[in-house]
Amino acid sequence: LNGSGKIGVATEAKTLIEKEDFKVVDTGNADSFDFTDTVIEVKKSVPNAVIDILKKVLSEKYSVKIGDNLNSTEKFDIVITVGTK
């Protein structure tokens, strides 16, 4: 998700992630554009190794933080919101 308001950041992050063979199902805008850091949120069922890969890949371009766990009822297993730095 684009959490910075800058045009194209969600697509840029998608490209980085897909280079690591992840499947990105959707991109769009976050509920707000006030994200400074890029936040990775995951369901508890997502292995730590997957989180580590995502953090490493995204850290090449963004300041990355791990956010709260997603509810098991969420549509997606992983939600990444791209921030301004």
TORDOFI-825464 format. One record per residue: residue number from 1; x, y, z of N, C-alpha, C, O in turn. Coordinates in nm, 4 decimals, padded with zeros to 6 digits. Layout:
BEGIN
{lumlo NUM, {X, Y, Z}, {X, Y, Z}, {X, Y, Z}, {X, Y, Z}},
...
END
This chain:
BEGIN
{lumlo 1, {00.0836, -00.1187, 00.0000}, {00.0000, 00.0000, 00.0000}, {00.0873, 00.1240, 00.0000}, {00.1959, 00.1247, 00.0578}},
{lumlo 2, {00.0400, 00.2270, -00.0641}, {00.1096, 00.3543, -00.0658}, {00.0697, 00.4323, 00.0585}, {-00.0442, 00.4774, 00.0705}},
{lumlo 3, {00.1631, 00.4478, 00.1502}, {00.1382, 00.5237, 00.2722}, {00.2110, 00.6555, 00.2745}, {00.2110, 00.7256, 00.3757}},
{lumlo 4, {00.2748, 00.6906, 00.1606}, {00.3512, 00.8148, 00.1545}, {00.2827, 00.9235, 00.0727}, {00.3102, 01.0420, 00.0916}},
{lumlo 5, {00.1947, 00.8843, -00.0171}, {00.1315, 00.9805, -00.1057}, {00.2090, 01.0060, -00.2327}, {00.1583, 01.0694, -00.3252}},
{lumlo 6, {00.3315, 00.9573, -00.2380}, {00.4136, 00.9736, -00.3581}, {00.3667, 00.8726, -00.4643}, {00.3529, 00.7535, -00.4362}},
{lumlo 7, {00.3431, 00.9208, -00.5830}, {00.2912, 00.8360, -00.6908}, {00.3919, 00.7255, -00.7251}, {00.5105, 00.7522, -00.7446}},
{lumlo 8, {00.3432, 00.6023, -00.7321}, {00.4234, 00.4900, -00.7786}, {00.4999, 00.4113, -00.6747}, {00.5648, 00.3126, -00.7094}},
{lumlo 9, {00.4948, 00.4511, -00.5472}, {00.5766, 00.3794, -00.4484}, {00.5285, 00.2367, -00.4229}, {00.6096, 00.1476, -00.3978}},
{lumlo 10, {00.3997, 00.2152, -00.4291}, {00.3490, 00.0783, -00.4092}, {00.3968, -00.0120, -00.5231}, {00.4313, -00.1280, -00.5005}},
{lumlo 11, {00.3987, 00.0406, -00.6432}, {00.4467, -00.0364, -00.7583}, {00.5963, -00.0621, -00.7483}, {00.6425, -00.1705, -00.7838}},
{lumlo 12, {00.6730, 00.0358, -00.7005}, {00.8169, 00.0167, -00.6811}, {00.8437, -00.0955, -00.5808}, {00.9283, -00.1819, -00.6039}},
{lumlo 13, {00.7713, -00.0931, -00.4703}, {00.7879, -00.1974, -00.3681}, {00.7461, -00.3329, -00.4238}, {00.8102, -00.4342, -00.3960}},
{lumlo 14, {00.6393, -00.3349, -00.5019}, {00.5928, -00.4587, -00.5646}, {00.7019, -00.5191, -00.6510}, {00.7248, -00.6400, -00.6467}},
{lumlo 15, {00.7684, -00.4374, -00.7282}, {00.8765, -00.4846, -00.8154}, {00.9893, -00.5471, -00.7340}, {01.0402, -00.6532, -00.7700}},
{lumlo 16, {01.0285, -00.4824, -00.6249}, {01.1342, -00.5365, -00.5382}, {01.0941, -00.6718, -00.4801}, {01.1740, -00.7654, -00.4777}},
{lumlo 17, {00.9714, -00.6810, -00.4341}, {00.9228, -00.8031, -00.3699}, {00.9111, -00.9173, -00.4700}, {00.9471, -01.0311, -00.4398}},
{lumlo 18, {00.8612, -00.8868, -00.5880}, {00.8432, -00.9916, -00.6888}, {00.9758, -01.0474, -00.7389}, {00.9800, -01.1605, -00.7874}},
{lumlo 19, {01.0839, -00.9709, -00.7282}, {01.2161, -01.0223, -00.7656}, {01.2589, -01.1370, -00.6734}, {01.3460, -01.2167, -00.7086}},
{lumlo 20, {01.1974, -01.1444, -00.5565}, {01.2260, -01.2519, -00.4604}, {01.1217, -01.3637, -00.4692}, {01.1096, -01.4453, -00.3779}},
{lumlo 21, {01.0473, -01.3668, -00.5789}, {00.9465, -01.4702, -00.6069}, {00.8237, -01.4654, -00.5170}, {00.7545, -01.5660, -00.5015}},
{lumlo 22, {00.7958, -01.3500, -00.4578}, {00.6709, -01.3327, -00.3856}, {00.5624, -01.2959, -00.4862}, {00.5900, -01.2325, -00.5881}},
{lumlo 23, {00.4408, -01.3353, -00.4574}, {00.3267, -01.3007, -00.5420}, {00.2536, -01.1828, -00.4782}, {00.2000, -01.1941, -00.3679}},
{lumlo 24, {00.2519, -01.0709, -00.5479}, {00.1802, -00.9527, -00.5010}, {00.0423, -00.9543, -00.5658}, {00.0304, -00.9476, -00.6881}},
{lumlo 25, {-00.0611, -00.9633, -00.4837}, {-00.1970, -00.9792, -00.5324}, {-00.2619, -00.8448, -00.5633}, {-00.3440, -00.8355, -00.6545}},
{lumlo 26, {-00.2264, -00.7410, -00.4887}, {-00.2947, -00.6134, -00.5035}, {-00.2047, -00.5003, -00.4572}, {-00.1202, -00.5192, -00.3697}},
{lumlo 27, {-00.2227, -00.3831, -00.5157}, {-00.1593, -00.2612, -00.4666}, {-00.2664, -00.1536, -00.4581}, {-00.3720, -00.1649, -00.5204}},
{lumlo 28, {-00.2393, -00.0514, -00.3822}, {-00.3358, 00.0574, -00.3689}, {-00.2858, 00.1576, -00.2677}, {-00.1691, 00.1549, -00.2287}},
{lumlo 29, {-00.3738, 00.2458, -00.2253}, {-00.3390, 00.3482, -00.1281}, {-00.3767, 00.3037, 00.0126}, {-00.4767, 00.2350, 00.0333}},
{lumlo 30, {-00.2952, 00.3441, 00.1077}, {-00.3265, 00.3211, 00.2487}, {-00.4387, 00.4172, 00.2902}, {-00.4762, 00.5061, 00.2138}},
{lumlo 31, {-00.4908, 00.3988, 00.4096}, {-00.5963, 00.4869, 00.4602}, {-00.5471, 00.6291, 00.4802}, {-00.6263, 00.7234, 00.4804}},
{lumlo 32, {-00.4140, 00.6449, 00.4972}, {-00.3566, 00.7787, 00.5125}, {-00.2189, 00.7812, 00.4468}, {-00.1601, 00.6769, 00.4180}},
{lumlo 33, {-00.1693, 00.9013, 00.4241}, {-00.0375, 00.9186, 00.3622}, {00.0641, 00.9735, 00.4625}, {00.1555, 01.0464, 00.4239}},
{lumlo 34, {00.0493, 00.9399, 00.5895}, {00.1392, 00.9930, 00.6922}, {00.2392, 00.8890, 00.7435}, {00.2927, 00.9032, 00.8535}},
{lumlo 35, {00.2642, 00.7853, 00.6646}, {00.3618, 00.6844, 00.7040}, {00.5026, 00.7347, 00.6744}, {00.5331, 00.7722, 00.5612}},
{lumlo 36, {00.5874, 00.7354, 00.7754}, {00.7280, 00.7702, 00.7561}, {00.8057, 00.6443, 00.7213}, {00.8779, 00.6405, 00.6217}},
{lumlo 37, {00.7908, 00.5423, 00.8031}, {00.8580, 00.4146, 00.7799}, {00.7683, 00.3228, 00.6987}, {00.6463, 00.3391, 00.6954}},
{lumlo 38, {00.8305, 00.2268, 00.6338}, {00.7570, 00.1216, 00.5647}, {00.7245, 00.0150, 00.6678}, {00.8131, -00.0309, 00.7399}},
{lumlo 39, {00.5986, -00.0246, 00.6754}, {00.5521, -00.1159, 00.7797}, {00.5087, -00.2481, 00.7175}, {00.4280, -00.2518, 00.6246}},
{lumlo 40, {00.5644, -00.3565, 00.7714}, {00.5257, -00.4914, 00.7304}, {00.4363, -00.5493, 00.8391}, {00.4770, -00.5601, 00.9548}},
{lumlo 41, {00.3136, -00.5867, 00.8010}, {00.2207, -00.6514, 00.8930}, {00.1910, -00.7907, 00.8390}, {00.1699, -00.8076, 00.7189}},
{lumlo 42, {00.1892, -00.8895, 00.9263}, {00.1677, -01.0279, 00.8828}, {00.0737, -01.0996, 00.9790}, {00.0562, -01.0595, 01.0941}},
{lumlo 43, {00.0138, -01.2071, 00.9279}, {-00.0614, -01.2970, 01.0153}, {00.0387, -01.3790, 01.0967}, {00.1529, -01.3971, 01.0546}},
{lumlo 44, {-00.0029, -01.4275, 01.2106}, {00.0850, -01.5078, 01.2967}, {00.1355, -01.6333, 01.2265}, {00.2397, -01.6877, 01.2630}},
{lumlo 45, {00.0621, -01.6789, 01.1266}, {00.0996, -01.8019, 01.0556}, {00.2153, -01.7829, 00.9574}, {00.2676, -01.8813, 00.9051}},
{lumlo 46, {00.2558, -01.6596, 00.9314}, {00.3651, -01.6334, 00.8376}, {00.4977, -01.6625, 00.9071}, {00.5246, -01.6085, 01.0143}},
{lumlo 47, {00.5812, -01.7480, 00.8464}, {00.7094, -01.7831, 00.9085}, {00.8035, -01.6623, 00.9208}, {00.8031, -01.5726, 00.8365}},
{lumlo 48, {00.8832, -01.6626, 01.0270}, {00.9802, -01.5544, 01.0479}, {01.0777, -01.5408, 00.9329}, {01.1226, -01.4302, 00.9029}},
{lumlo 49, {01.1116, -01.6522, 00.8672}, {01.2054, -01.6471, 00.7547}, {01.1499, -01.5611, 00.6410}, {01.2248, -01.4901, 00.5740}},
{lumlo 50, {01.0196, -01.5678, 00.6199}, {00.9551, -01.4870, 00.5159}, {00.9633, -01.3386, 00.5522}, {00.9935, -01.2546, 00.4673}},
{lumlo 51, {00.9363, -01.3076, 00.6782}, {00.9433, -01.1698, 00.7258}, {01.0854, -01.1165, 00.7101}, {01.1051, -01.0027, 00.6676}},
{lumlo 52, {01.1843, -01.1988, 00.7445}, {01.3247, -01.1580, 00.7325}, {01.3624, -01.1252, 00.5883}, {01.4327, -01.0274, 00.5631}},
{lumlo 53, {01.3163, -01.2061, 00.4944}, {01.3453, -01.1808, 00.3524}, {01.2818, -01.0488, 00.3089}, {01.3476, -00.9658, 00.2461}},
{lumlo 54, {01.1566, -01.0299, 00.3414}, {01.0883, -00.9056, 00.3043}, {01.1576, -00.7837, 00.3635}, {01.1775, -00.6829, 00.2957}},
{lumlo 55, {01.1939, -00.7942, 00.4906}, {01.2609, -00.6815, 00.5566}, {01.3942, -00.6514, 00.4892}, {01.4279, -00.5351, 00.4671}},
{lumlo 56, {01.4693, -00.7548, 00.4569}, {01.5991, -00.7353, 00.3924}, {01.5833, -00.6685, 00.2560}, {01.6539, -00.5726, 00.2247}},
{lumlo 57, {01.4916, -00.7190, 00.1759}, {01.4705, -00.6657, 00.0412}, {01.4235, -00.5207, 00.0467}, {01.4758, -00.4354, -00.0250}},
{lumlo 58, {01.3269, -00.4935, 00.1299}, {01.2712, -00.3585, 00.1369}, {01.3662, -00.2590, 00.2029}, {01.3608, -00.1394, 00.1742}},
{lumlo 59, {01.4531, -00.3082, 00.2913}, {01.5479, -00.2201, 00.3596}, {01.6531, -00.1624, 00.2653}, {01.7205, -00.0652, 00.2993}},
{lumlo 60, {01.6670, -00.2215, 00.1481}, {01.7614, -00.1671, 00.0498}, {01.7163, -00.0289, 00.0027}, {01.7989, 00.0512, -00.0411}},
{lumlo 61, {01.5866, -00.0002, 00.0112}, {01.5342, 00.1268, -00.0384}, {01.4568, 00.2052, 00.0681}, {01.4451, 00.3274, 00.0589}},
{lumlo 62, {01.4043, 00.1358, 00.1683}, {01.3148, 00.2000, 00.2652}, {01.3599, 00.1740, 00.4088}, {01.4350, 00.0805, 00.4362}},
{lumlo 63, {01.3123, 00.2587, 00.4993}, {01.3283, 00.2366, 00.6429}, {01.2130, 00.1470, 00.6864}, {01.0971, 00.1882, 00.6804}},
{lumlo 64, {01.2431, 00.0254, 00.7299}, {01.1399, -00.0768, 00.7505}, {01.1188, -00.1077, 00.8982}, {01.2144, -00.1205, 00.9746}},
{lumlo 65, {00.9928, -00.1193, 00.9369}, {00.9537, -00.1619, 01.0709}, {00.8544, -00.2770, 01.0580}, {00.7817, -00.2874, 00.9592}},
{lumlo 66, {00.8527, -00.3620, 01.1584}, {00.7522, -00.4678, 01.1667}, {00.6358, -00.4137, 01.2485}, {00.6538, -00.3676, 01.3612}},
{lumlo 67, {00.5171, -00.4198, 01.1910}, {00.3979, -00.3686, 01.2589}, {00.3274, -00.4761, 01.3393}, {00.3830, -00.5825, 01.3665}},
{lumlo 68, {00.2072, -00.4469, 01.3755}, {00.1250, -00.5410, 01.4520}, {00.0853, -00.6602, 01.3650}, {00.0844, -00.6516, 01.2423}},
{lumlo 69, {00.0527, -00.7704, 01.4303}, {00.0038, -00.8872, 01.3574}, {-00.1343, -00.8586, 01.2996}, {-00.2157, -00.7893, 01.3606}},
{lumlo 70, {-00.1589, -00.9128, 01.1818}, {-00.2901, -00.9033, 01.1204}, {-00.3842, -01.0056, 01.1840}, {-00.3402, -01.1110, 01.2297}},
{lumlo 71, {-00.5111, -00.9747, 01.1867}, {-00.6111, -01.0707, 01.2340}, {-00.6174, -01.1887, 01.1390}, {-00.5913, -01.1742, 01.0195}},
{lumlo 72, {-00.6515, -01.3041, 01.1909}, {-00.6607, -01.4239, 01.1074}, {-00.7720, -01.4118, 01.0038}, {-00.7736, -01.4872, 00.9064}},
{lumlo 73, {-00.8636, -01.3198, 01.0227}, {-00.9740, -01.3006, 00.9280}, {-00.9397, -01.2045, 00.8147}, {-01.0188, -01.1866, 00.7221}},
{lumlo 74, {-00.8220, -01.1427, 00.8217}, {-00.7810, -01.0502, 00.7148}, {-00.7752, -01.1226, 00.5812}, {-00.7486, -01.2426, 00.5753}},
{lumlo 75, {-00.8001, -01.0489, 00.4750}, {-00.8001, -01.1051, 00.3400}, {-00.6595, -01.1497, 00.2981}, {-00.6443, -01.2515, 00.2306}},
{lumlo 76, {-00.5569, -01.0738, 00.3379}, {-00.4190, -01.1017, 00.2965}, {-00.3360, -01.1538, 00.4130}, {-00.3632, -01.1223, 00.5289}},
{lumlo 77, {-00.2340, -01.2341, 00.3811}, {-00.1418, -01.2847, 00.4833}, {-00.0382, -01.1805, 00.5227}, {00.0090, -01.1781, 00.6364}},
{lumlo 78, {-00.0037, -01.0950, 00.4280}, {00.0981, -00.9928, 00.4492}, {00.0480, -00.8615, 00.3896}, {-00.0045, -00.8588, 00.2783}},
{lumlo 79, {00.0648, -00.7533, 00.4644}, {00.0311, -00.6201, 00.4140}, {00.1527, -00.5314, 00.4381}, {00.2024, -00.5207, 00.5502}},
{lumlo 80, {00.1995, -00.4682, 00.3310}, {00.3150, -00.3792, 00.3399}, {00.2683, -00.2387, 00.3027}, {00.2111, -00.2175, 00.1958}},
{lumlo 81, {00.2933, -00.1439, 00.3913}, {00.2589, -00.0046, 00.3656}, {00.3883, 00.0741, 00.3523}, {00.4673, 00.0806, 00.4465}},
{lumlo 82, {00.4101, 00.1335, 00.2368}, {00.5348, 00.2039, 00.2067}, {00.5287, 00.3469, 00.2593}, {00.4333, 00.4203, 00.2336}},
{lumlo 83, {00.6324, 00.3847, 00.3335}, {00.6419, 00.5194, 00.3883}, {00.7321, 00.6106, 00.3071}, {00.7752, 00.5759, 00.1972}},
{lumlo 84, {00.7600, 00.7273, 00.3624}, {00.8347, 00.8303, 00.2903}, {00.9859, 00.8118, 00.2921}, {01.0558, 00.8683, 00.2080}},
{lumlo 85, {01.0377, 00.7329, 00.3875}, {01.1831, 00.7164, 00.3904}, {01.2247, 00.5720, 00.3866}, {01.3441, 00.5421, 00.3885}},
END
